[in-house]
Amino acid sequence: MTTGIRTKSPYPSAKEAAKSARLHADSPQCKSASYRLAFQDPDFLLRDALRSVRLQLELLKPELILQEQHIESTVVIFGSARIVDPETAEARLVSAQAKYRKNKNDPLLAQKVEIARHALENSRYYDEARILGHLISSNTGKDKLVVITGGGPGIMEAANRGAHEAGMPSIGMNIVLPHEQAPNPYITPDLNFQFHYFAIRKMHLLMRAKSLVVFPGGFGTLDELFEILTLIQTGKVQPIPVLLFGKSYWERIINFNVLVEEGTINAQDLELFSYVETAEEAWEMISAANNL
């Protein structure tokens, strides 16, 4: 995105201009909003007409920081924010069962028990994502791979946690949502980003991607998966390994073969992704694809 050529500008820097602008701040004529430097005027920057500028800023800020950190290659890990570690899942099941025993006539409590059982079964994916984050971050190949996630809880937390436990940096790309999504505590603080625009966030998630691993998830995970499959299918990005973690889950959720039978995708499109069952299997495919 940048040429890498640095030249000394003859003009004052933005910091110098901001300092000079404060020299006459006490003058009545200088107190109006119209007099503020445009880049120091939050109300102006938040206008609807400035959306294109905000999009550009959101594109540039992470890009420049990642360049400065010399991060060139990533492995993207997608998955549900609702999949928790086994200890938490087991505690929730015990709690749900206790409430149900007190009122067995409540169908909602019975449903919560079943959901908690599924959550405990799915908690294995948290452990696998954690192991995979550790394996990726521990590689010593010439092309250093860095774990990148959407920055939230669940599978994202697990992958960042694995990298953290390996003593290596990892990236989190959070999104502002109506309900708060706090960054998980395992992201490297200087590599923790926050986005307003989903499109820019997804672009950054894939810009340095050498592989993509998709754990079980909901609408957001499906959106991210189908976007990258579409980009690869249409030649908008170079092919990378797309690994779907947990074949039984994905075959229940998406019947790709029906898409072939209906003629809406080609049989060759099924080769755009592979299934994996363990972190070790996923890492083996990632390392082979990247000659590590």
C-alpha positions in Angstrom: 0.0 0.0 0.0 3.0 2.3 0.5 6.0 2.7 -1.7 8.5 2.5 1.2 10.2 5.7 0.0 10.6 8.2 2.8 11.3 11.8 1.9 11.7 14.8 4.2 8.7 17.1 3.6 9.4 20.8 3.4 6.0 21.4 5.0 5.3 21.5 8.8 4.1 18.2 10.2 0.5 17.8 11.4 1.8 17.8 15.0 3.6 21.1 14.4 0.5 22.5 12.8 -1.6 21.4 15.7 0.8 23.1 18.1 0.8 26.3 16.2 -3.0 26.3 16.1 -3.1 26.5 19.9 -1.1 29.8 20.0 -4.2 32.0 19.7 -6.8 29.6 21.3 -8.0 32.3 23.7 -9.1 34.7 21.0 -13.0 34.8 20.6 -12.6 34.3 16.9 -10.7 31.0 17.5 -13.2 29.3 19.7 -15.8 28.5 17.1 -16.0 25.0 15.6 -15.4 26.4 12.1 -11.9 27.5 13.2 -10.7 24.1 14.3 -8.2 22.3 12.1 -10.3 19.7 10.2 -8.2 16.8 11.4 -8.7 17.9 15.0 -12.4 18.4 14.8 -14.2 15.2 16.0 -17.7 16.6 15.1 -16.6 17.3 11.6 -14.9 13.9 11.1 -18.1 12.1 12.3 -20.4 13.7 9.7 -22.1 11.4 7.3 -20.4 13.2 4.4 -17.0 12.1 5.8 -17.7 8.4 5.6 -15.2 7.9 2.8 -12.5 9.5 4.9 -13.3 7.3 7.8 -13.1 4.3 5.6 -9.7 5.3 4.4 -8.5 5.9 7.9 -9.7 2.5 9.1 -7.9 1.0 6.1 -4.6 2.8 6.7 -4.2 2.7 10.5 -3.9 -1.1 10.9 -1.9 -1.4 7.7 0.7 1.1 8.8 1.0 -0.4 12.2 1.4 -4.0 10.9 4.0 -2.8 8.4 5.9 -1.1 11.3 5.8 -4.4 13.2 7.1 -6.2 10.2 4.2 -8.6 10.1 3.9 -10.1 6.6 2.3 -13.5 7.0 -0.7 -14.6 9.1 -2.9 -17.6 9.7 -6.6 -16.5 10.1 -8.7 -18.4 12.6 -12.4 -17.9 12.5 -15.0 -19.5 14.8 -17.8 -19.0 17.2 -17.5 -16.4 20.0 -19.9 -18.7 22.0 -17.7 -21.8 22.3 -16.1 -21.8 25.7 -13.4 -23.7 27.4 -14.3 -27.2 28.8 -14.2 -26.0 32.5 -16.6 -23.2 31.8 -18.9 -25.4 29.7 -19.0 -28.1 32.4 -19.9 -25.5 35.1 -22.7 -24.2 33.0 -24.1 -27.6 32.4 -24.0 -28.4 36.1 -25.8 -25.1 36.8 -28.5 -25.7 34.1 -29.1 -29.3 35.4 -29.5 -28.0 39.0 -32.1 -25.4 37.9 -34.0 -28.1 35.8 -34.1 -30.5 38.8 -35.9 -27.8 40.8 -38.6 -27.3 38.1 -38.8 -30.2 35.6 -42.1 -28.9 34.2 -40.3 -25.9 32.6 -39.6 -26.7 28.9 -37.2 -23.7 28.7 -35.0 -25.1 31.5 -35.0 -28.5 29.7 -33.9 -26.7 26.5 -31.1 -24.9 28.4 -29.8 -28.2 29.6 -29.6 -29.6 26.1 -27.9 -26.4 24.9 -25.4 -26.7 27.7 -24.7 -30.4 26.8 -24.0 -29.3 23.2 -21.7 -26.5 24.5 -19.7 -29.0 26.6 -19.3 -31.3 23.5 -18.2 -28.3 21.4 -15.8 -27.1 24.1 -13.2 -29.5 22.5 -12.9 -27.0 19.7 -11.7 -24.4 22.2 -8.9 -26.7 23.2 -8.0 -27.5 19.6 -8.0 -23.8 18.6 -5.7 -23.1 21.6 -3.3 -25.9 20.6 -3.4 -24.7 17.0 -2.6 -21.1 18.0 0.4 -22.5 19.9 1.6 -24.6 17.0 1.4 -21.8 14.5 3.2 -19.4 16.8 6.0 -21.8 17.7 7.0 -22.4 14.1 10.6 -21.4 13.3 10.3 -21.3 9.5 11.7 -18.5 7.4 8.2 -17.1 6.8 7.1 -16.4 10.4 3.3 -16.9 10.7 1.3 -14.8 13.1 -2.1 -15.8 14.4 -4.9 -13.4 13.6 -8.5 -13.5 14.8 -11.6 -11.4 15.1 -10.4 -10.5 18.6 -13.4 -11.6 20.6 -14.1 -14.5 23.0 -14.6 -18.2 22.2 -12.6 -19.7 19.4 -10.9 -16.4 18.9 -9.8 -16.2 22.5 -8.5 -19.8 22.3 -6.3 -19.1 19.3 -4.9 -15.9 20.7 -4.4 -17.7 24.0 -2.3 -20.4 22.3 -0.1 -17.8 20.7 0.3 -16.0 24.1 1.2 -19.3 25.8 3.9 -19.8 23.1 5.3 -16.4 24.1 4.6 -15.0 20.6 2.5 -12.0 19.4 -0.9 -12.4 17.9 -3.4 -10.0 16.3 -7.0 -9.3 17.2 -9.4 -7.3 15.0 -12.4 -6.3 17.0 -15.6 -4.8 15.6 -17.9 -2.3 17.3 -21.2 -4.0 17.9 -24.5 -2.9 19.6 -23.7 -5.3 22.3 -20.2 -4.8 23.7 -17.5 -7.1 22.4 -14.5 -6.7 24.6 -11.1 -7.8 23.2 -10.0 -11.1 24.7 -7.1 -10.7 27.2 -4.6 -12.8 25.1 -4.2 -10.4 22.1 -0.9 -8.6 22.0 -1.9 -5.0 23.1 0.0 -3.2 20.3 -1.7 -5.5 17.8 -5.2 -5.0 19.0 -7.4 -3.1 16.6 -11.0 -1.9 16.6 -13.2 -1.4 13.5 -16.5 0.2 12.7 -16.8 -1.2 9.1 -17.1 -4.9 8.7 -15.8 -4.8 5.1 -12.5 -3.1 6.1 -12.1 -5.5 9.0 -12.6 -8.5 6.7 -10.1 -7.1 4.2 -7.5 -6.7 6.9 -8.1 -10.2 8.2 -7.2 -11.6 4.8 -4.6 -9.2 3.5 -1.6 -11.2 4.8 -3.3 -14.6 5.1 -1.3 -17.6 4.2 -4.0 -20.0 5.5 -7.5 -19.9 6.9 -8.9 -22.2 9.6 -12.7 -22.1 10.2 -14.0 -23.6 13.4 -17.7 -24.2 14.0 -19.6 -20.9 14.2 -22.8 -19.0 13.5 -23.8 -16.2 11.1 -20.5 -14.3 11.4 -18.4 -17.3 10.8 -20.5 -18.4 7.8 -20.3 -14.9 6.4 -16.5 -14.9 6.7 -16.2 -18.4 5.2 -18.3 -17.8 2.2 -16.6 -14.5 1.5 -13.2 -16.0 1.2 -14.5 -19.0 -0.8 -16.1 -16.5 -3.2 -12.9 -14.4 -3.5 -10.9 -17.5 -4.2 -13.5 -18.9 -6.6 -13.6 -15.7 -8.6 -9.9 -15.1 -8.6 -10.0 -12.0 -6.5 -7.4 -13.4 -4.2 -4.7 -16.0 -4.6 -5.8 -19.5 -3.4 -4.8 -20.3 0.2 -5.6 -23.4 2.2 -9.1 -23.2 3.7 -9.5 -25.7 6.4 -12.9 -26.5 7.9 -12.5 -27.8 11.4 -14.9 -30.6 12.3 -16.3 -32.4 9.3 -19.4 -33.7 11.1 -20.4 -30.1 12.1 -19.9 -28.6 8.6 -21.6 -31.4 6.7 -24.6 -31.0 9.0 -24.7 -27.2 8.5 -23.9 -27.0 4.8 -24.6 -29.5 2.1 -22.0 -28.5 -0.4 -22.9 -31.5 -2.6 -26.4 -30.2 -3.1 -24.9 -27.0 -4.5 -23.1 -29.2 -7.1 -26.2 -31.2 -7.9 -28.2 -28.0 -8.4 -25.5 -26.6 -10.7 -24.9 -23.5 -8.6 -21.2 -24.4 -8.0 -18.9 -26.7 -10.0 -17.6 -30.0 -8.6 -14.1 -28.5 -8.7 -15.2 -25.8 -6.2 -15.3 -28.5 -3.5 -11.5 -28.5 -3.8 -11.3 -25.0 -2.5 -11.5 -26.3 1.1 -10.5 -29.3 3.1 -11.7 -30.8 6.4 -9.5 -31.3 9.4 -10.2 -32.9 12.8 -7.2 -32.0 15.0 -4.9 -29.0 15.5 -1.9 -31.2 14.5 -3.6 -32.2 11.2 -4.4 -28.5 10.5 -0.8 -27.4 11.3 0.6 -30.2 9.1 -1.4 -28.9 6.1 -0.6 -25.2 6.9 3.2 -25.9 7.2 3.2 -28.0 4.0 1.4 -25.3 2.0 3.9 -22.7 3.3 7.0 -24.9 2.9 7.8 -24.7 6.6 
